[in-house]
Amino acid sequence: MPVYVVTGANRGLGLEFVRQITQDSSNTVIAAVRSLQGELDDLKDLASKAAGKVHVLECNTGDIGSIHAFGDAIKGPLGGQQIDYLLNNAGINATAEQTSLDMTPESLRQHIDINVMGPAETVKVLLPYLGKGSIVLNMTSGLGSSEHGVLTSVHRRPKCTTYSISKAAVNMLTVHQSEQLKDRGIKVICMDPGWVKTRMGGDGAILEPEDSIGGMLKVVHGVKNEDTGKFYTYTGEEVPW
């Protein structure tokens, strides 16, 4: 009875994670959303029809207090079970127009708080429920790769600077988490979902959500001990830092 925790589960990639995971009746998903008063209609509709179990809990990954409250609230749905897959999906790209020459301190702090401290604190808080065999996925981006991000990728454009910096930081966070958790049998990877047709993906996105998430789940389910700390695309290709 695998247990998945998905942050940012009410829309976009998070919602598609929930959709695909709950097609198997043996799976349980704890769907974490920024606010229980937010945009939840699609998630609630999916949960009502899913073959697997879905528990919706509040977790604003930009708020340390909310993350800690989530750590307490999750005890009930877990019922003593271990978290098998922690999918740190929640994130923002709120100031895509900003470049290195006009980015603001406020934007950088916001992106670091949500995109970096969010998954860092979530792992810390949920660590009592992770154990041997657990896998943590930190959602990153090709824009967080120094080689692929601005210099050589299809995204070749000098913008999304604060987002790119935060995702490069997530990559380093993944390396550090993987080193500190490997003796406990916990594996940590980061993954680029591709340029997906979601609200965050925006105009020009080329990849359907079902293809991205299907690929990522295939990679996550195949992670071996020697893969911990690596950076992958949704296709399973390893990405240069």
NUZAVO-718709 format. One record per residue (C-alpha): residue number from 1; residue in one letter; chain; z, x, y. Coordinates in steps of 0.05 Angstrom, whole numbers. Layout:
+-----+---------+--------+--------+--------+--------+
! num ! residuo ! cadena !     zz !     xx !     yy !
+-----+---------+--------+--------+--------+--------+
! NUM !       A !      A !      Z !      X !      Y !
...
+-----+---------+--------+--------+--------+--------+
This chain:
+-----+---------+--------+--------+--------+--------+
! num ! residuo ! cadena !     zz !     xx !     yy !
+-----+---------+--------+--------+--------+--------+
!   1 !       M !      A !      0 !      0 !      0 !
!   2 !       P !      A !    -24 !     48 !     55 !
!   3 !       V !      A !      6 !     38 !    124 !
!   4 !       Y !      A !    -35 !     54 !    187 !
!   5 !       V !      A !    -10 !     57 !    258 !
!   6 !       V !      A !    -65 !     49 !    311 !
!   7 !       T !      A !    -51 !     56 !    385 !
!   8 !       G !      A !    -96 !     23 !    436 !
!   9 !       A !      A !   -111 !    -29 !    383 !
!  10 !       N !      A !   -131 !    -89 !    425 !
!  11 !       R !      A !   -202 !    -69 !    444 !
!  12 !       G !      A !   -257 !    -18 !    435 !
!  13 !       L !      A !   -248 !     34 !    381 !
!  14 !       G !      A !   -177 !     12 !    366 !
!  15 !       L !      A !   -198 !    -59 !    351 !
!  16 !       E !      A !   -254 !    -33 !    306 !
!  17 !       F !      A !   -204 !     11 !    269 !
!  18 !       V !      A !   -161 !    -51 !    255 !
!  19 !       R !      A !   -222 !    -91 !    234 !
!  20 !       Q !      A !   -246 !    -40 !    183 !
!  21 !       I !      A !   -178 !    -21 !    156 !
!  22 !       T !      A !   -157 !    -93 !    144 !
!  23 !       Q !      A !   -218 !   -109 !    103 !
!  24 !       D !      A !   -176 !    -82 !     45 !
!  25 !       S !      A !   -120 !   -129 !     28 !
!  26 !       S !      A !    -75 !    -72 !      5 !
!  27 !       N !      A !    -73 !    -41 !     75 !
!  28 !       T !      A !    -22 !    -55 !    129 !
!  29 !       V !      A !    -37 !    -40 !    202 !
!  30 !       I !      A !     14 !    -35 !    257 !
!  31 !       A !      A !    -29 !    -48 !    318 !
!  32 !       A !      A !      2 !    -19 !    381 !
!  33 !       V !      A !    -20 !    -48 !    448 !
!  34 !       R !      A !     -2 !    -29 !    519 !
!  35 !       S !      A !     27 !    -98 !    534 !
!  36 !       L !      A !     41 !   -160 !    494 !
!  37 !       Q !      A !     19 !   -199 !    555 !
!  38 !       G !      A !    -48 !   -164 !    558 !
!  39 !       E !      A !   -117 !   -176 !    531 !
!  40 !       L !      A !   -100 !   -195 !    459 !
!  41 !       D !      A !   -145 !   -254 !    440 !
!  42 !       D !      A !   -194 !   -212 !    398 !
!  43 !       L !      A !   -138 !   -176 !    363 !
!  44 !       K !      A !    -99 !   -239 !    347 !
!  45 !       D !      A !   -162 !   -273 !    321 !
!  46 !       L !      A !   -177 !   -213 !    277 !
!  47 !       A !      A !   -105 !   -211 !    251 !
!  48 !       S !      A !   -108 !   -285 !    233 !
!  49 !       K !      A !   -169 !   -274 !    189 !
!  50 !       A !      A !   -156 !   -204 !    161 !
!  51 !       A !      A !   -147 !   -191 !     87 !
!  52 !       G !      A !    -95 !   -138 !    102 !
!  53 !       K !      A !    -31 !   -146 !    141 !
!  54 !       V !      A !    -30 !   -136 !    217 !
!  55 !       H !      A !     33 !   -128 !    259 !
!  56 !       V !      A !     23 !   -126 !    334 !
!  57 !       L !      A !     75 !    -86 !    373 !
!  58 !       E !      A !     79 !    -62 !    445 !
!  59 !       C !      A !     70 !     12 !    460 !
!  60 !       N !      A !     47 !     35 !    528 !
!  61 !       T !      A !     29 !    107 !    514 !
!  62 !       G !      A !     33 !    124 !    587 !
!  63 !       D !      A !    107 !    105 !    588 !
!  64 !       I !      A !    157 !    148 !    550 !
!  65 !       G !      A !    208 !     91 !    549 !
!  66 !       S !      A !    157 !     44 !    518 !
!  67 !       I !      A !    140 !     95 !    464 !
!  68 !       H !      A !    214 !    102 !    446 !
!  69 !       A !      A !    222 !     26 !    444 !
!  70 !       F !      A !    162 !     24 !    397 !
!  71 !       G !      A !    196 !     75 !    352 !
!  72 !       D !      A !    255 !     26 !    345 !
!  73 !       A !      A !    212 !    -36 !    337 !
!  74 !       I !      A !    169 !     -6 !    282 !
!  75 !       K !      A !    228 !     -3 !    233 !
!  76 !       G !      A !    221 !    -76 !    216 !
!  77 !       P !      A !    147 !    -78 !    198 !
!  78 !       L !      A !    153 !    -12 !    160 !
!  79 !       G !      A !    208 !    -39 !    116 !
!  80 !       G !      A !    226 !     31 !     94 !
!  81 !       Q !      A !    155 !     52 !     80 !
!  82 !       Q !      A !    124 !    117 !    105 !
!  83 !       I !      A !     67 !    117 !    156 !
!  84 !       D !      A !      7 !    144 !    118 !
!  85 !       Y !      A !    -41 !    147 !    177 !
!  86 !       L !      A !    -23 !    153 !    250 !
!  87 !       L !      A !    -85 !    142 !    292 !
!  88 !       N !      A !    -71 !    163 !    364 !
!  89 !       N !      A !   -129 !    125 !    394 !
!  90 !       A !      A !   -103 !    102 !    461 !
!  91 !       G !      A !   -131 !    138 !    522 !
!  92 !       I !      A !   -164 !    131 !    589 !
!  93 !       N !      A !   -223 !    158 !    628 !
!  94 !       A !      A !   -205 !    126 !    694 !
!  95 !       T !      A !   -239 !    172 !    745 !
!  96 !       A !      A !   -304 !    192 !    711 !
!  97 !       E !      A !   -337 !    205 !    779 !
!  98 !       Q !      A !   -289 !    262 !    796 !
!  99 !       T !      A !   -313 !    333 !    789 !
! 100 !       S !      A !   -275 !    399 !    792 !
! 101 !       L !      A !   -289 !    402 !    866 !
! 102 !       D !      A !   -260 !    335 !    885 !
! 103 !       M !      A !   -211 !    316 !    830 !
! 104 !       T !      A !   -143 !    292 !    853 !
! 105 !       P !      A !    -73 !    312 !    829 !
! 106 !       E !      A !    -58 !    239 !    816 !
! 107 !       S !      A !   -117 !    231 !    770 !
! 108 !       L !      A !   -101 !    294 !    731 !
! 109 !       R !      A !    -28 !    274 !    722 !
! 110 !       Q !      A !    -48 !    204 !    699 !
! 111 !       H !      A !    -96 !    231 !    647 !
! 112 !       I !      A !    -47 !    283 !    622 !
! 113 !       D !      A !      9 !    231 !    618 !
! 114 !       I !      A !    -32 !    182 !    576 !
! 115 !       N !      A !    -82 !    226 !    539 !
! 116 !       V !      A !    -35 !    284 !    522 !
! 117 !       M !      A !     38 !    266 !    530 !
! 118 !       G !      A !     23 !    198 !    499 !
! 119 !       P !      A !      3 !    225 !    430 !
! 120 !       A !      A !     53 !    281 !    435 !
! 121 !       E !      A !    111 !    234 !    446 !
! 122 !       T !      A !     86 !    184 !    395 !
! 123 !       V !      A !     86 !    238 !    341 !
! 124 !       K !      A !    157 !    259 !    362 !
! 125 !       V !      A !    183 !    188 !    360 !
! 126 !       L !      A !    149 !    169 !    295 !
! 127 !       L !      A !    166 !    235 !    259 !
! 128 !       P !      A !    222 !    202 !    218 !
! 129 !       Y !      A !    169 !    157 !    187 !
! 130 !       L !      A !    119 !    212 !    172 !
! 131 !       G !      A !    123 !    254 !    110 !
! 132 !       K !      A !     86 !    291 !     56 !
! 133 !       G !      A !     14 !    265 !     54 !
! 134 !       S !      A !     16 !    233 !    123 !
! 135 !       I !      A !    -45 !    246 !    168 !
! 136 !       V !      A !    -45 !    245 !    244 !
! 137 !       L !      A !   -110 !    235 !    281 !
! 138 !       N !      A !   -112 !    252 !    355 !
! 139 !       M !      A !   -172 !    221 !    388 !
! 140 !       T !      A !   -209 !    273 !    429 !
! 141 !       S !      A !   -280 !    279 !    457 !
! 142 !       G !      A !   -338 !    326 !    455 !
! 143 !       L !      A !   -323 !    335 !    529 !
! 144 !       G !      A !   -260 !    371 !    509 !
! 145 !       S !      A !   -299 !    426 !    476 !
! 146 !       S !      A !   -312 !    485 !    522 !
! 147 !       E !      A !   -377 !    500 !    484 !
! 148 !       H !      A !   -403 !    430 !    474 !
! 149 !       G !      A !   -370 !    393 !    532 !
! 150 !       V !      A !   -409 !    408 !    595 !
! 151 !       L !      A !   -449 !    469 !    575 !
! 152 !       T !      A !   -492 !    447 !    516 !
! 153 !       S !      A !   -480 !    374 !    497 !
! 154 !       V !      A !   -519 !    311 !    512 !
! 155 !       H !      A !   -464 !    296 !    562 !
! 156 !       R !      A !   -489 !    354 !    606 !
! 157 !       R !      A !   -459 !    332 !    672 !
! 158 !       P !      A !   -407 !    362 !    717 !
! 159 !       K !      A !   -362 !    301 !    719 !
! 160 !       C !      A !   -306 !    268 !    679 !
! 161 !       T !      A !   -267 !    331 !    697 !
! 162 !       T !      A !   -196 !    304 !    691 !
! 163 !       Y !      A !   -214 !    269 !    626 !
! 164 !       S !      A !   -246 !    332 !    598 !
! 165 !       I !      A !   -185 !    374 !    617 !
! 166 !       S !      A !   -139 !    324 !    583 !
! 167 !       K !      A !   -181 !    324 !    519 !
! 168 !       A !      A !   -182 !    400 !    517 !
! 169 !       A !      A !   -106 !    396 !    522 !
! 170 !       V !      A !   -105 !    345 !    464 !
! 171 !       N !      A !   -143 !    395 !    422 !
! 172 !       M !      A !    -90 !    449 !    435 !
! 173 !       L !      A !    -35 !    398 !    422 !
! 174 !       T !      A !    -68 !    385 !    354 !
! 175 !       V !      A !    -66 !    458 !    337 !
! 176 !       H !      A !      7 !    464 !    354 !
! 177 !       Q !      A !     27 !    400 !    318 !
! 178 !       S !      A !    -11 !    421 !    256 !
! 179 !       E !      A !     26 !    487 !    253 !
! 180 !       Q !      A !     94 !    456 !    264 !
! 181 !       L !      A !     84 !    399 !    214 !
! 182 !       K !      A !     46 !    433 !    157 !
! 183 !       D !      A !    110 !    454 !    121 !
! 184 !       R !      A !    128 !    380 !    117 !
! 185 !       G !      A !     62 !    364 !     85 !
! 186 !       I !      A !     36 !    328 !    147 !
! 187 !       K !      A !    -36 !    342 !    167 !
! 188 !       V !      A !    -61 !    336 !    239 !
! 189 !       I !      A !   -133 !    335 !    262 !
! 190 !       C !      A !   -171 !    316 !    325 !
! 191 !       M !      A !   -237 !    279 !    325 !
! 192 !       D !      A !   -294 !    263 !    372 !
! 193 !       P !      A !   -317 !    191 !    360 !
! 194 !       G !      A !   -384 !    203 !    393 !
! 195 !       W !      A !   -412 !    166 !    453 !
! 196 !       V !      A !   -395 !     96 !    432 !
! 197 !       K !      A !   -416 !     29 !    460 !
! 198 !       T !      A !   -348 !      7 !    486 !
! 199 !       R !      A !   -320 !     -8 !    555 !
! 200 !       M !      A !   -299 !     64 !    562 !
! 201 !       G !      A !   -366 !     90 !    536 !
! 202 !       G !      A !   -402 !     55 !    592 !
! 203 !       D !      A !   -476 !     55 !    607 !
! 204 !       G !      A !   -519 !    100 !    564 !
! 205 !       A !      A !   -474 !    100 !    502 !
! 206 !       I !      A !   -515 !    105 !    439 !
! 207 !       L !      A !   -469 !     94 !    380 !
! 208 !       E !      A !   -445 !     28 !    351 !
! 209 !       P !      A !   -369 !     22 !    343 !
! 210 !       E !      A !   -375 !      5 !    269 !
! 211 !       D !      A !   -413 !     69 !    255 !
! 212 !       S !      A !   -365 !    113 !    293 !
! 213 !       I !      A !   -303 !     83 !    262 !
! 214 !       G !      A !   -333 !     81 !    192 !
! 215 !       G !      A !   -349 !    155 !    198 !
! 216 !       M !      A !   -280 !    173 !    225 !
! 217 !       L !      A !   -244 !    135 !    170 !
! 218 !       K !      A !   -286 !    171 !    118 !
! 219 !       V !      A !   -266 !    238 !    148 !
! 220 !       V !      A !   -192 !    219 !    154 !
! 221 !       H !      A !   -189 !    195 !     83 !
! 222 !       G !      A !   -219 !    261 !     59 !
! 223 !       V !      A !   -173 !    309 !     98 !
! 224 !       K !      A !   -145 !    365 !     54 !
! 225 !       N !      A !    -87 !    412 !     68 !
! 226 !       E !      A !   -134 !    467 !     91 !
! 227 !       D !      A !   -165 !    420 !    142 !
! 228 !       T !      A !   -103 !    412 !    185 !
! 229 !       G !      A !   -112 !    434 !    257 !
! 230 !       K !      A !   -187 !    425 !    257 !
! 231 !       F !      A !   -233 !    390 !    307 !
! 232 !       Y !      A !   -286 !    343 !    277 !
! 233 !       T !      A !   -339 !    295 !    298 !
! 234 !       Y !      A !   -342 !    226 !    267 !
! 235 !       T !      A !   -395 !    253 !    220 !
! 236 !       G !      A !   -347 !    305 !    191 !
! 237 !       E !      A !   -380 !    363 !    226 !
! 238 !       E !      A !   -330 !    415 !    252 !
! 239 !       V !      A !   -334 !    425 !    327 !
! 240 !       P !      A !   -325 !    492 !    363 !
! 241 !       W !      A !   -266 !    495 !    410 !
+-----+---------+--------+--------+--------+--------+
